[in-house]
Amino acid sequence: MKFSQATLLAILASSAFVSAAPAPAIISEQTMVKREDINEVLAILSELQNHNAKREFLSGDELIEHDKRSDSVLGDLITALTNSGIIGDIWHILTTDEAISSSIKAIIQSAIQTAVVQGPALIKAIWNSGLLGSIFNSFLNDADLRNAFLNVAKSIFGTAVNLITSWLSGSSSSSTAAATPATTAAKRDVILDGEYMDKRDLASILSFIVTQIKDSGIVSSLINKVLADPQATINFLTTAFQTGLVVAQEIYGWAKSSGLWDSALSYIEANAGTWAGAIASFLGNALTKGLVSASEIDNATGSSAASTSTVSTRDVAAAAAPASTTAKAVTTTTTAAVTAAAAGNTNALDSLINQYGTATATAPTVDTGNLANNLNQLVGAANSAAASLKRRNY
């Protein structure tokens, strides 16, 4: 089913009078959506409305077959929204709509508490939404999960010395670019011809689509369908977390009650190259503040889902670019003195690493006796750190 230009204009006109329609997300001036993609979304919505209208007159096998078809069409709607590039805007409007936000929040809570949402998908959404630092901080302050979190760091780096070295070394590779989560698989194309929606028309269409979703009574079904798909879950939860519909402490409590953090930590450990920069940044700052000790990291125990080989300093530096996009989330505020010391000695540390080599896959034999007693001096004064690295190679 394809809507004509006149039909689209009628939709735009009618949506202007829908006073209850929430304001859509801000749309970029440089990007637009194809009219044919919007046509597909509207056609699917129309089909869903027809299905809903027939349902009350069906029973038995006919009702079962009808519901199967409706579920399939719901999947088609999610695909069409994704392909059009507007799904992120739809999630934003829905999760900020006061009339239904509490219901959506309850669905998210249930999905996390019953482990419908998977640990890896949850931690990815947390990363994308900028809440990773808050969750890491909760790990550190949780007696039940503190050791497991530190054991992941130990699995990745081998020792606290390697973690500190990686943190200071990777700081020179940090980027100030804002995080760009792969949330909505946006397919908005640069305007080429009249086949693309005007920005003002698109804003009205978004409001109309959301109103149709609400009026059709498919909000719950739509979100539950999304949460059954790990990739779609990441996209949806990222928006829900970014809009503040759900806050970090709520996420943490729900996920802990269902055991999702165990699988999330195992996922981080198994994908060390991606997460090493974030771990080093967070724990490096925690070490300087005395929130964790070197001996705690070195002596952390627990089951290891990943290889026991450690990540080299250069591996972490290479991973620093993607990890740094979440720097605002994974770093705690450091003192000016520590920040200046780390920045001022990065070149010296890089020089030492080039001269004496990097941490190996086998845990190095380092005398950490003095380090355990005076780690803050090592981190606070990079000269001490450089001297420690140099002595290790004599």
Long-range contacts (C-beta under 8 A, 24 or more apart in sequence): 1-43, 1-46, 1-47, 2-36, 2-39, 2-43, 3-39, 3-42, 3-43, 8-35, 8-38, 8-39, 8-201, 8-205, 11-42, 11-204, 11-205, 11-208, 12-201, 12-204, 12-205, 12-208, 14-208, 15-204, 15-205, 15-207, 15-208, 15-211, 16-204, 18-207, 18-208, 18-211, 20-99, 20-211, 21-207, 21-208, 21-210, 21-211, 22-93, 22-96, 22-97, 22-207, 22-210, 23-93, 23-207, 24-89, 24-92, 24-93, 24-203, 24-206, 24-207, 24-210, 25-88, 25-89, 25-92, 25-93, 25-206, 27-89, 27-199, 27-202, 27-203, 28-188, 29-199, 30-190, 30-191, 31-85, 31-186, 31-188, 31-189, 31-190, 32-188, 32-189, 32-190, 32-191, 32-196, 32-197, 32-198, 32-199, 32-202, 33-84, 33-85, 33-86, 33-187, 33-188, 33-189, 33-196, 33-197, 33-202, 34-84, 34-189, 34-195, 34-196, 34-197, 35-195, 35-196, 35-197, 36-195, 37-80, 37-83, 37-84, 37-85, 37-187, 38-84, 38-86, 38-197, 38-202, 38-205, 40-80, 40-83, 40-84, 41-77, 41-80, 41-81, 41-84, 41-86, 41-209, 42-209, 42-212, 44-73, 44-76, 44-77, 44-80, 45-77, 45-209, 45-212, 45-213, 45-216, 47-73, 48-73, 48-74, 48-77, 48-216, 48-218, 49-212, 49-216, 52-216, 52-217, 52-218, 71-221, 71-225, 74-218, 74-221, 74-222, 74-225, 75-225, 77-222, 78-222, 78-225, 78-226, 78-229, 78-232, 82-184, 82-185, 82-187, 82-232, 82-235, 83-187, 84-187, 85-184, 85-185, 85-186, 85-187, 85-188, 86-202, 86-206, 86-209, 87-184, 87-185, 87-235, 88-183, 88-184, 88-186, 88-235, 88-239, 89-184, 89-206, 90-206, 90-209, 90-210, 90-213, 91-184, 91-235, 91-236, 91-239, 91-240, 92-239, 92-243, 93-206, 93-207, 93-210, 94-210, 94-213, 94-219, 95-239, 95-240, 95-243, 95-245, 96-243, 96-245, 97-210, 97-214, 99-214, 100-214, 100-219, 101-245, 103-219, 103-220, 104-219, 104-223, 104-240, 104-245, 105-240, 105-245, 105-246, 107-220, 107-223, 107-224, 107-227, 108-223, 108-227, 108-237, 108-240, 108-245, 108-246, 109-246, 109-250, 109-254, 111-224, 111-227, 112-251, 112-254, 112-255, 112-258, 112-260, 113-254, 113-257, 113-258, 114-258, 115-258, 115-259, 115-260, 116-227, 116-228, 117-227, 117-233, 117-237, 117-260, 118-230, 118-233, 118-260, 118-263, 119-255, 119-260, 119-261, 119-262, 119-263, 119-264, 119-265, 119-266, 119-267, 120-230, 120-263, 120-264, 120-267, 121-230, 121-231, 121-233, 121-234, 121-237, 122-233, 122-237, 122-251, 122-255, 122-260, 122-264, 123-264, 123-267, 123-268, 124-234, 125-233, 125-234, 125-237, 125-238, 125-241, 126-241, 126-248, 126-251, 127-181, 127-278, 127-326, 127-329, 128-179, 128-181, 128-182, 128-183, 128-234, 128-238, 128-241, 129-181, 129-237, 129-238, 129-239, 129-241, 129-242, 130-179, 130-241, 130-242, 130-326, 130-328, 130-329, 131-241, 131-248, 131-251, 131-329, 132-278, 132-326, 132-329, 132-330, 133-282, 133-326, 133-328, 133-329, 133-330, 133-331, 133-332, 134-248, 134-249, 134-252, 134-329, 135-248, 135-251, 135-252, 136-278, 136-279, 136-282, 136-330, 137-282, 137-332, 138-248, 138-249, 138-252, 139-261, 140-286, 140-291, 140-292, 142-256, 144-256, 145-256, 145-261, 145-265, 147-300, 147-301, 147-302, 148-261, 148-262, 148-265, 148-302, 149-265, 150-283, 150-292, 150-296, 150-297, 150-300, 151-300, 151-301, 151-302, 151-304, 152-265, 152-268, 152-269, 152-279, 153-279, 153-283, 153-297, 153-300, 154-297, 154-298, 154-300, 155-269, 155-272, 155-304, 155-306, 155-308, 155-310, 156-269, 156-272, 156-275, 156-276, 156-279, 156-310, 156-311, 157-276, 157-279, 157-280, 157-297, 157-310, 157-311, 157-359, 158-310, 158-359, 158-363, 158-364, 159-297, 159-298, 159-363, 159-364, 159-366, 159-368, 160-287, 160-294, 160-295, 160-297, 160-298, 160-368, 160-371, 160-375, 161-294, 161-364, 161-366, 161-368, 161-371, 161-388, 162-310, 162-313, 162-359, 162-364, 163-279, 163-280, 163-283, 163-284, 163-287, 163-297, 164-284, 164-287, 164-375, 164-378, 164-379, 164-385, 165-313, 165-349, 165-353, 165-359, 165-385, 165-389, 166-276, 166-280, 166-311, 166-313, 166-316, 166-317, 166-359, 167-280, 167-281, 167-283, 167-284, 167-316, 167-342, 168-284, 168-342, 168-345, 168-346, 168-349, 168-379, 168-382, 168-385, 169-313, 169-314, 169-316, 169-317, 169-346, 169-349, 169-350, 169-353, 170-277, 170-280, 170-281, 170-313, 170-316, 170-317, 170-319, 170-320, 170-323, 171-320, 171-342, 171-343, 171-346, 172-317, 172-346, 172-347, 172-350, 173-317, 173-318, 173-320, 173-321, 173-324, 174-320, 174-324, 174-327, 175-321, 175-324, 175-325, 177-324, 177-325, 178-325, 179-325, 179-326, 179-329, 180-325, 181-238, 182-234, 183-234, 183-235, 183-238, 183-239, 184-235, 184-239, 185-235, 266-305, 266-306, 269-304, 269-305, 269-306, 270-305, 270-306, 272-306, 272-311, 273-311, 273-315, 273-318, 273-319, 274-319, 274-322, 274-323, 275-319, 275-323, 276-311, 276-315, 276-316, 276-319, 276-323, 277-316, 277-319, 277-320, 277-322, 277-323, 277-324, 278-323, 278-326, 278-330, 280-316, 281-323, 281-324, 281-327, 281-330, 281-331, 282-330, 282-331, 282-332, 284-379, 285-331, 285-332, 285-333, 285-334, 286-332, 287-375, 287-376, 287-379, 288-334, 288-335, 288-338, 288-376, 288-379, 288-380, 289-332, 289-334, 290-376, 293-372, 293-375, 294-368, 294-371, 294-372, 294-375, 295-368, 295-372, 298-368, 298-372, 309-361, 309-362, 310-359, 310-360, 310-361, 310-362, 310-363, 311-359, 312-358, 312-359, 312-360, 312-361, 313-353, 313-358, 313-359, 314-353, 314-358, 337-380, 338-379, 338-380, 341-379, 341-380, 341-381, 341-382, 342-379, 342-382, 344-382, 345-382, 345-383, 345-385, 345-386, 346-382, 348-382, 348-383, 348-386, 349-382, 349-385, 349-386, 349-389, 352-386, 352-389, 352-390, 353-389, 356-389, 356-390, 356-392, 356-393, 357-393, 364-392, 366-392
